[in-house]
Amino acid sequence: MGSHVYSLNRRRALWLMGGLAGGWALHGCTQSSSTSSSPTEPLISGVNPWPGYSGHYVALAKDLFKAEGIPVQEVFFQSASESITSFLAGKVDVAWLTSGDAIQAAEKDPTIRMIYVVDYSNGSDGIMGREIKSPADLKGKTIARENILFENVLLRAYLAQGGLTEADVVLKDMTAGDAAAAFAAKRVDAAVSYEPWLTKSAKEGGGEVIFSTKDTNLIADVIATRQSIIETRKADLQAYLRAVDQGVKLVNAGDAEAIKITADKMGVSEAEAKEQIAGVKIFDIAMNKDLGFNLSDPNNILKNFDLTLKTGAEMKVISDGMKPEDLYDDSIVKSL
C-alpha cells in the first residue's frame, strides 16, 4: 500500500463527516473562463477534497486566475489515487498531491517536480498514548497503526526521539479508525491516527495525544508539475501561483466568503470547514520562500522529502537511491 492510500483514507474520513458518502462526481470539470478569446491554453489543474487545497478553490470561484490572465481548467477527482493516475497519464498539467504521492509519481516519471509547498499537517495527525511520558516509554509497548507510508513516517519520527525503532515495539496493523477504537477500548498502549478520531479516542482511552504534526513538516502537500511545463510555461505557472497566493491569504485571514467556498467545495458546513482548515498550515508564497524552500529552516520541505524517501525505501514502496534535491524546482516560487 502506498501513500496515495493514506491520502484517500485520511481525507475521505474528514469529508465523509459532512455526509458525502458517494456524493462527488468522479471527474467534474469547471473552467475559470472561456479560452476562445485567449491565445493562452488553459492550465489544467487536478485537485481532490482537502482543506489544504482551499487556496485553489477560492482562486477558481473568485476568478482570481482570470484576473491574473491565466485560464484554468479544474479537474476535480474523488480521490488522490485518481488524481495521480491522471497526472501520470499527462491529462493534468499541475497536480495537488501529498509529498509522498508526488515522490512515488516521480519514480515513474523522473521529469516530475514539486514546485510549491501547499500545506503541512498542523496537528490533525498524531499518536495517542497512555502513561507515556517520553518516546523511550514506548519500548515493549503495543502500538496500533496502519502500515502505510504516512503513518510509518509519523511513528518512526517519534520513536527516533527516544532512540527506538519499530523493532523495539509490538505493532498491530489496523486502519486509522480501528486503531483509534482499539486505543479507546484499552486494547493497545498507543495508536497512530488522525482527526476526527485522534483527540476523542485519546480521551476515551484514558490517555492523551503524545505526539502530533503540530509545528512540524512530517506530512506535507505540494503542487507538482513536469519539467517540460516549467520550461515552456513559466509565465503561466507564475500567474497560477499568484492567484493561489491570493486565495490562501483570504483563507488564512478567515474571510467568510473564502470559508464558505471551501465548505461548499468539500461538502461540509462552514463550521466544519473552519475546524479542518485549523488542522493544516496553509502556505502562501512568502511562507514557501521563508520556510518551505528555505534550506536553513529546520522544517524545510527537503527534510520532509528525505524522511519520506527513507521510510518509503524501507517499506519497499519507493526505490532506494532517489535524491531529495532531484524532486523539486523552486525557481517559480523564487521568481515571484
N, C-alpha and C positions, 0 to 999 in steps of 0.2 A: 504494500500500500504506500502510495507516495503522498507528498504534501498536498497535492490537489484534493485528496480525500479530506484532509483536515480542513481545507478552505470551505469545502462544501458542507461538512458536518457542522463546523462552528457557526458559520453564517446562517445556515438553514435553521439551526437551533434558535438564533436570535429572531429571524423574521417570521418563523412559524409561530412565535409568541403573539404575533399580530394577526393570526388567523389566516395565514397564507398557504395552507396546505394545498398545493396544486393550483394556486391562483395565478401564477405567472405564465405568460406566453413564452414559448421556447426561444423564439427569435424575433422579438418585437423590435422594429426599427423606427426611429424618428430622425428627422434631419433638421438642423437648426435653420436652414434657409435654402431656398432654391438655388441650384448651381447653374441654371441655364444662362444667367446673365453674368456669370463669373468665369474667368479663364482658369481659376484655381480649382483643381479637382478636390472633392471632399476628402477630408482626413477621416478615415473610418476608425471608430473607437469602440473597442469591446469592453463592456463592463458587466457586472452582476450585482446582486443586492449586498451591500455592505455599507455601514455608516461612514467609514473612512473615505468612501468614494463620493461623498456629498459635494465636493468641490466641482466635480464633473456634472452632477445632476443639476446643481444651481446654475452653472455656466450655460448649460443647454437650455434650461427652462427660461432664463432671463435674457437669452440672446446675446450673451457675452462673447461667445465665439464669433458671431456675426459682426459684433461691434469691433472685434479685432481683425476682421477681414478674412477669417478662415472658415469656410463652410465645413461643418462637422456632421457626419452621419454616425449615429449611435446604433450599435447592435447590442441589445440587452439580452443577456443569457440567463437561463435559470440557475446555472451552476458554474463554478470556476472551471470544472473539467471541460465543459463545453466551450468555454472561452479559450482555454489552452489549445484545444483541438483546432478551433477556427484560426487562431493566431499562427499555429504551426503550418496550417494549410495556406497561409498568406491571404486569408479573407478579411483580416483586420490589419490596420496599419499600426495602431498603438493598443496595447492591452494592459488592463489594470489587474495585477496579479499579486499574490504573496511572493516574497523574495524566493522562497523555496520552490514555488511553482515555476518562477521565471528561470531559476538555475536549472531545473530539470528540463525545461524547454530549450535552454541554451545548449544543453548537452546534445540535443537532437538537431539543433540549428545553431552552429557556432557564431553566426552573424548577429544573433540576438544580443541586445544591450539594454541594460536598465538605465534610464535617463533621468528619473525623478523619483524621489522618496515621497510616497503618498502619506503614509502614517506608520506609527509604531503603536502596537497594543500598549495601553497605558493602565493596566490593572484589571482588564477583563479576563485575563488568563492567569492561572496560578496553581499553587499547590496548597492543599489543606492538610493539617496535621493535628495530632492530639498528643499533648505533653512533649512537643518537640521544641526545644529552646534554641537549637543550633543545627546546622546541616549534619554535623557529626552524630547527632542523636538518632539519625535515621538508620544507623548501622544495624543490620539484622532485622529491620522492620519490614512489614509487608506494605507495599505501595501498589495501588491500582492506577493503571494508566492505559491509554490506547496506544498501541505500538505503531505510531505514525511519526513522521518527521518532526512536526511542530512540538508535539508533547515530549519527544525524546530530547529535543534541543532544550526545552524548559527544564526538564528534570535533571539532565546532565549538568546544566549550568549551576543548579542549586547544590547538587551532590559534590561538585568540584570545589565549592566553597568550604566544604568540610573534609576535603582530601579523600572523598569517596568516589566510587564508580558504581555502575549498575550491578557489578558482581558482589557488592557489599550489602545489597538489599534483596528482598524477595519480591519479584514483580508479578502482578496479576494483570493479564490483558483483558481490558474491558473498554467499552465505549465511554466517552466522557460523562454521559448521563448516568450510565450504570456504575461508573467509578464513584461518582458523587453519591449515588444512592447507597453504595456499599459502605462508604465512609459514614454517612448519616446513620446507618444501621449498626455501626461499630464492628463491621466485619474485616476492616483493614485499618492500618495505623495511619495511613496517609493516602492521598489521591490527587492526581493531576486532573484538572477540569477547567471550566470557564463559565462565565455568566451565560444563562441565568441561574446556574446551579451552584457556582462556587461559594458565594457568601452564605447562602441559605443552608446548604448542606454542611458547611463548616460548623455553623452554629448548632444545627440539629445533631451533629455527631459529637458534640461536646468538645470541639476543637476550635481552630482558628485558621485563617489564611496565613501560612508561614512564609510564603514567597509568592510574588506576583510580578507581572510585567511592568508595574508602575515605575516610571522613570528609567526604563531600560530600552534596549534596541533588540531584544531577543526575537520578537516577532514583528516583521515589517511587511508593508505592502509597497509596491513600486509601479511605475509606468515603464513598460518595456516596448521597444520597437526593434527594427532591424537596421544594421549598419547602412544599407543602401538608402533607407529613408532619411537617416541622419545626414548623409552626404548630399542627397538631392532635394530634400525638403526642409532645410534648416529654418527658413523664414516661417514656414507653416508650423513647425514644431514650436518655435518661439511664440508665435501668436496663440497657439493652443495652450501653452503653459501660462501665458499672461492671463488668459481668460480663466483658467482653472484657479490661478492665484487669487483673482478677484472673488471667485466663488468661495474659496476656502476662507478668505478673510471675513466674508459675511457669515459663514457658518460659525467660525471661531468667535465672532462677536455676538453670537446668539441672536442674529437677525431673525425676526419672526417669520418673514416670508421664506427665508432660506431653510429654516427648520421645517416649515410646512412642506416645501418642495421635497426635502429629504424624506419626510414622513410619508408623503404620498407615493414617492418612488419605491419605498421599501414596503409599503402597505401596512404601516403601523401608525399608532396615534402620535401626536406631536410630543406628548409626554414621554412615550417610549423612545421616540427618536432622540430626544434630548439626553435620555439616560444612556442610550447606546453610543451616542457621539462622545459623551463624557468618558467612555471607556477606551477611547483611542486618542492619540496625539496626532492631529491632522496637520500636515506640513504645508506651509506656503513657500514661495521662492526663497525668501530670506532665511527660513529655517533650513532649507536644503543647503544653502551656502554656509550658514553658521554652524550647523550640526551635522546634517545628513552626509554631505560630501566634504566635510572639514576633517582631514585626517589627523589633526591634532586634538580633536574632541574624542574622548574615550567611548562615546556612544555613536560614533560614525557608522555609516551603513556597511563599510567594508568589514567591520568587526562582526556584523550580523552575517555577511556572506561567508566569512571564514568559519564561524561556528556551524553554520548550516551545511557547508561543504564537508566538514569533518564528520558531523553526525550522519549526513546522508551517505557518505562513503562507508562508514561503519555499518549502516543499515543496508548497504548494497543497493540503494535506490539512486545514487549518484556515483559516477565513476571517480575513482581516486585520481588525483593529478590536475583537476581543474583549479585555476588560479583566480582569486577574488578580483585582481586587477584587470582580468580579461572579460569581466562580466558587466562592466558599466562604462558609460561615457557621460561625463558631467559637463561636456562642452556647451550644451544648450543652456543648462542652468547658469553656468558661469558667464554666458554671453548676455544674460538678461539684467 
